[in-house]
Amino acid sequence: MDYYVELPEVWATEFLEDDPLCSRYWISSLTQSWQRGYPDNCTLPWSNYVEVVRRLRLHSDKPIVVDVDMLYNEPSIAATVARELFDVGCDTIVVESKRFPKVNSLTPGNMVLSTPDEFSRLINKVKTQVPGLEVIARNEYLATTKDVDKTYQIGKRAIDAGADGVVIHWGGDSSTDLLKKTLKKLKNDRIKTGIIPTKYLDQVVKGDFEGLADFSILGNICSSHIRHTFSQQSVNSLLNTPCMFKPILDRVNGHEPEGQKTLVVLGATENEKGEYLLKNKQIVNQFTDLLSDYYSIVLVAGKDAEVAKIEDKNIHLARVTDSVGEVHSLSNALQYINTEQVTVAYADIDQLALKNINSSGMLFDGDVFAGVLNTDADVLASMVESIDPTATLVQMGMTSGLPLSVINA
């Protein structure tokens, strides 16, 4: 059985996105109304649901299911709302067989239901106007009538009207015999079925509904836990609880779109053997093999130095005339840097440094500079322009206060 897990807000994706039991996200009208201070009677504007889906879709590819109540019992309004939800990334809506204004299903004795005719017309208008949207008919008749056959027939009619599946809601108590009989009749007709086990979740966990329901909507399961947890707190207890801001800060920072990087390889001067390292194709290849991780690569070489030939529009060669130092050589590469971040590496870095080439700031192997530096491109340009061109990378980084990454500390 699939679980459609209530998601109070986008932040909950941090914990639910990779949970194998969370098949889809459920946007609950009760939760949305509660956390925004509205009654649960369709007062909360529909633009709220559109905005929640839009923001959620930026962070997840998991299917999104929206609790749309009864959509005001008006087919044209229903189709308009459905279109807006679908356009921002909603996969499924669940439409209730109630009359407007809404009464919560946990109090079935106070509900007024729409007629099967009204319910079917609304479903048909939505499905024909937004055919790519999955429409699930939430059938409330069993809880109010206790009539299995009538509930089954209304569910069948919803399917005939265009619904893709039927939820049979049973919110009164944990006696689920009538519910199981209704679901069995629908499954005999190969209809997709769902349940909302507010009062009988233990039966679902035990497997009592396997083969009877294809999915279970775990409505308000997260928000009720949040409310219960916070209800145990007071200002005094919060004052005595250590603040844990870092995980929140880390998560927020993780939402920032990751920019591309340019890799700059410094090889403008000869080594102690009088050789230009970028002449060596094997050395050049160990950097060009990283191109999939970078937007572009810049090889910095002496004016007349021979360089292993590389044919790729994203690999550039920056020539330096009479380099006076590493910063001077680096300055010749700036014109090729069009990304937000940049990695600068010596041509002769070892394999350990190459493996850790994306480490933040300046990379050290113990207390020795490993020849790799990572920073923002604008920071690098500012450093290069403001420091002596004869300076080394490590002098430039230390002077500018770049952070350190240390391996083999």
Secondary structure by P-SEA (a helix, b strand, c coil): cccccccccccccccccccccccbbbbcaaaaaaaacccccccccaaaaaaaaaaaaaccccbbbbbcccccccaaaaaaaaaaaaaacccbbbbbcccccccccccccccccccaaaaaaaaaaaaaacccbbbbbbcccccccccaaaaaaaaaaaaaacccccccccccccccaaaaaaaaaaaaaccbbbbbccccaaaaaacccccccccccccaaaaaaaaaaaaaccaaaaaaccccaaaaaaaaaaaccbbbbbbbbbccccccccccccccaaaaaaaaaacccccbbbbbbcccccccccccccbbbbbbcccccaaaaaaaacccccccbbbbbcccccaaaaaacccccbbbcccccccbbbbcaaaaaaaaacccccccaaaaaaaabbbbbbccc
